[in-house]
Structures are given as C-alpha cells and as structure tokens.
C-alpha cells in the first residue's frame, strides 16, 4: 500500500508514539517526527522517517514540522510536577492545534485516557488533559481523541526487582489494550473521515482488575505481586523527596476512584476491534 499523505507524530520515540509511527509507515504513509535528538530518533526507528529537529516548546520548529503535513498525532507525556503536566498536556496540545489550524493541517489525533472529563478532573494530570482537549476542540481543526484504557505495556513499569507493585485499592475492571492494536486503530483513523470530530473509547478484548492483570503478568515475568497503599507510597515519596512516587500515588488514587464508563462500540465499528489478549501479549513479550 502507498499513501502520499504525510503524518507528523509528536512523541514518536515514546512507548505509545513509536508503535503509531511504525504502523503509519507500514500502512504507506510518509511519517515525520519532531525530535530533540534526530540522531536518537533515527537510531530508534530507522532511516525511513523524516525527522525535524526541535520540540513543542519551540514555535519555529513546531511550525516547520507541521508545514505540509496532512495530519498530526500527539503522543506526549507530562509530569511529575503540576507545571509540567500543564506544559505538556494542555499548553503543548493547544499550541499544536492552533498552529495546525493556521497551517491547514487536515486533522489532529490525540491520545487521552478513559477517565478524562470535567467531572473526574481531580488530579493535576487529569485537569491538564481536560484543558488540552478543550483547546483542541475549540481550535477549529478536525480532531479525533482516543480515550484509551490501560496499556499492557505499562505493566513492566511497575516492576521493582523481583516484585510488581499493585498500588492502591484498584477494584475496577479494565479492558487492557496492546499498543500494537491501538497503533493500528490510529493509523486506520487516517484512512477514513468517519472518525473526525469524535472521542473514541479504545478498549481491549478482556477486562481484568489491575490486580488480576498483574497476577497474570507476574506468572510470565517471574515476579510476585506486592500491594502498597497510595497513602504509603505518598509518604515514602515525601520522606525520600521522590517526586515520581508522589505523582504515582496521586495518579493511582485517581484510578481507585474512577473506572471505565464509556463504550468502545463506535471505535470498534469504525476501526476494527482490538484482538490481542493479555496472555498473548505476555507470551510475546516474555523475556
């Protein structure tokens, strides 16, 4: 398949941006990246990508990367400070959307989360995401927001030594999704206009609580599940001046309170339902 459209991926070297860039390339799109280190990006992804040196804080490099693009996919990660969440999830999204509109970019796609709404904006991250989404919608550029559930790829991030940390009382069933399924859906969205100006819930084929998912992953990874309360993690973070732990405590407290409340029916109909199960993913990624 060949496609003359150029899609800019911002955050294309990250855990969720990289598979999107690779899937777009596999589906025949010309893929462009905005990267602080073009050498690092090329080493990670290969030579078949157009790479613009710069970042979202530099208006000139951002506009250069957007010029001539048919679409832009935003896959940014803020934190752990409140100011950095606002800088990445709100301000950067706003600036990208405004520049995309001015330069005639055809659409903007954005990775978000299932629990992002005015009613659930009870953390610095969720508040920043709400403001970023509002800025995107008001910019006038056609958009698609992907409200994804938890990614299977996040599970290894909870591993410390020989244990995997189950943080907080995580009672809500979650439809865990593989990044490759999500990437396929993002790429598919650029092949139809039926996804424009929509918020699509991206859920995997099976629902497990976080504890259940970690138990499955632990069997493949050779680790044990180690529960810890959000309060204890926050205390440890304060005592050790570890801002990452304090931010993680706040994040996991958010998910203690909020489960999935959307429907993946429309996304599955328009983009094809995710099929990778957690056990299949664990088997494929076993080390």
N, C-alpha and C positions, 0 to 999 in steps of 0.2 A: 504494500500500500504506500502511495506517496501523497503528500499533502503540502501545498505551498504555504500554508499558514505558519506564522511564527508565534510561538507562545513563550513569554518570559516567565520563568519560575524564580520567585524571590524566596530565598531559603532553600534553594535546590541542593545544598550539600547536607541538609539536616536529615534526621531519622525519617520524617514523613515527606519531606520535599524531594529527596533523592529518588525514591521509587516513582513519584509522579513524573519527574523529569525523564526517567528511563522509560516509563510507559508511553509518554508522549512521543519520545524518539522512536520507540518500537512501532508506534502506530503511524509513523510517517511525517510527523510534524517537525518543523525546524524549531529546535529548542535553544533558547537563550537563557543565560544565567547572569544574575547580578551578584558578584562575589568580591569580598575584600581582598582575597588572595586568589587570583586566577590560576596560579600555579597549583595551589592546593585543590581547587575545584577540578582542574584538568586531570590531576593525578587520581582523584577520587572517581570521576565519571568517564574519563577518556577524552579523546581529541575531537569527537564528533559534535561538540557543543560550542555554540558561540558564547563567549564569556566577556562580559563588560565589567571592568574594574570599578568598584565603588560600593556604596551601601545606602540604606534607606535614609540615613541622616544627611546625605549629600544630595541636595536637589538637582545639581547639574548631572551627576552620574545617574540618578534615578530617571531623569528625563531622557538622557541618552539611551538608557536601556529600554525605555518604553517606546521610543520613537520607531515607528514602523512595525510595532508588534500588533498582532491581531487579538491577542488576549494576554492576561497576566494572572498567574496563580500565586496567591500569597500564603506562605507557609512559614510564619515567624513565631518565635518563642520568646516571651518576655520573662522578667523576674530575675532574682527573687524579690527585689525591692518594689515597693508600690510605684515609685517613679519609673522604674524600668518596665514594669507591666504596662503603664500608661504610654510610655515611649514606643513600645513595640506593637501592642495590641490595639491601641487607639490612634496615636498620632501617626505612626507609620502607615497604618491602613487608610487613614484619612488622606494623607499626602499622596499615597499611591493612587487612590481612587480619583482624587481631584486632578492629578496630572494625567491619568489615563483618559479622563473625560476631555480634558483640553487637547490632548494629542490624538483623539479619535480612536482609541483602542476599543475594540468591539465588545469585550466583556472582561469582567474580573471574577475570579473564583477564589473563595476564602475557606480555609479550614477553621472550623469552630468546634464547639462541644455541645452535647445534647442539653446540658443544664445551663445554658446562657439565655437569660431573659431578665427583664426588669424585676420580676417577682423574686428571682433567685440570685440577684446581684448582691451577694453578701460577703464577698472577698475582693481584695484589690484586683486579682486576675479577672474575675467574672465581671466586675464593674467596668474594667478597661475594655473587655471584649464587647460588652453591650454598647459602649460608646463608639467603638470601632465599627461595629455592624451598622449602627445608626448613621455614621458618617458615610459609609459605603452606600447605603440605600438612598441617602439624600443627595449624593453626588450626581446622580443622573446617568451614570454609566450602567449598562446592563450587568447583572451580577448573578452569581449562584453561591449560596452559603451552604457548606456541608457541615451538618450537625452530627459529628461522629461520636460513637460510643468509645469505650476504652480500646486501645490498640494492643494486640498481643505483643507487639514489640516493646511495650513498656514493662513487661514482666521482669526481664533481666535487670532492669534499672533498680529494682527493689532488693536485689541480692547483695548481701554483705558477707563475704567469706563463705561459710557453709550454710547460711540461712537466708531465707527470703522474708522480708518484713511485711507483715499484714498490719497496716496502720489504721487504727480506729475500728469502730463497730460497723463494718461495711455489709449491711443487710440486703442491699438492693440487687436484684438480678440484672446483669449487664450482658448485652449482646456483643461479645468480644469480636473484633474485626482484625483481619490481617491487612497490613499496609499494602500488599500487592493487590488485594481486592479493591481497596479504597482507591489506589492509583488507577486501576482500570476504569473505575467509575468516573473519576475526574477526567480522564482522557476522553471517555465516551461523551461526557457533557459538552466537550468542544466539537462534537460531531453532530449536534442537534440543537435547534433553537427552543426545543420544548422545555429546557431546564432554565431558561432565562428568567430572572427576577423571582427566583424561588429559594426557599430554605428547605433543604432536603436532609432528612434523618438517615444516617448511614449506620446500619446495624448489621452485625454478623449473624450467622445462621443459628447460633445456640446461645442460651442465656445461662450464665453462672454468676453467683456472687463472687466478689473478689477473693474471698477465702477459698471457695471451690476451685476457681481458676488457678490460684496459686498452688493448691494441693496437686492439681494435675501437672502444672509446670514443674513443681518440685520433684515429682517422680522421674521426669526426664532429665532434669538438671542435676540430680543428686544432692539436693539441699533439703533442708527442713523448714517448715513454716514457723515463723517466730512472731507471735502477736505483740503489738505495743500500742498503747492508747495514744490518741492525738495529744492529750494533756501531757503525758510523759515525754513524748517527742519534743513538744514545745519547751518543756522545762530543760531537757537536755540541750536543746538548741540555744537557749538563753544562757545556760551555765558555761557552755563551750564557745559562745559567740559564733555559732554556726547558723548563718542566715538561711542556708539551704534547708536545714532541718526545720527551722521555724516556719519557713514558707511551705514546706511539705505538710507540716501539721495543719496549717490553715487550709491548704488545698484538700486534704483528706477529710477534714471536718466538713467542708462544703459537700463532699460526696457522701458523707454519713447522712446528711440531711436531704439530699436530692437524688432521686432515681430517674430512670428514663420515663419520659411522659409523651414522647412523640411517636409517630408511626412511620415505618420505613416503606410502607406500601408504594408511595409515589416514586421514591428513589429507585426501588427495585423494578418497578414497571418501566421507568424511563431508561435506566442504566444497567439493568441486569442485577440480580441478587448476588451478594457475596456467597461463596460456597466453601471457603476454607474453614475447617473446624479447628478448634483449639488443639486437639490431639494431633491432627495432621500437621499443624504449624510446629508444634513441639517436636515431632518426629523429624521434620525437615530441618529444623534449626538446632537439633541436638549436637552438642559439642563433644 
